[in-house]
Amino acid sequence: MEGATVYCLIDENSRQWNSKLVDGIFIPGEAELVKKIPIARIEIEDSLFWPFSANGHYNCKLGYRFLKELDVDTDEDAQPDWDKKLWKGIWSLEIPIKYKNLVWRACRNSLSTKMNLTRRTIIDNPTCEQCSSDMEDSLHAL
Ligand SMILES: [Zn+2]
């Protein structure tokens, strides 16, 4: 299947999904979803289309707006009041910004710990070099 494309799943003559092939590759629920996707009656060249603009063209401004709306729907509304108060408390501490940044990055699990470097496939061993007894995640490192 390496190098296969969606086109392989379409019967050229009938311009319909090749049901037997789709059913053989996908689990039942996914196969039904695939077969519900309409196929163009005539063969046309594929093109990229950004569904959140009138003309289908993407630009950074539209992408930013899309992500911002997505962010509002997920993060802002879902963030509990106690969490907001905690972050306001951390950011209002009278300590150098680099320490606030360190706390923020530790809480967001974005420090360059061996666990995170392993997850990003930069290194292949997450074990702490200081003690060799545990994985080096943010909590362990601090
Ligand atoms: Zn250690």
Residues whose N, C-alpha, C, O or C-beta is under 5 A from the ligand:
A	BS01	ZN	C128 Q130 C131 S132
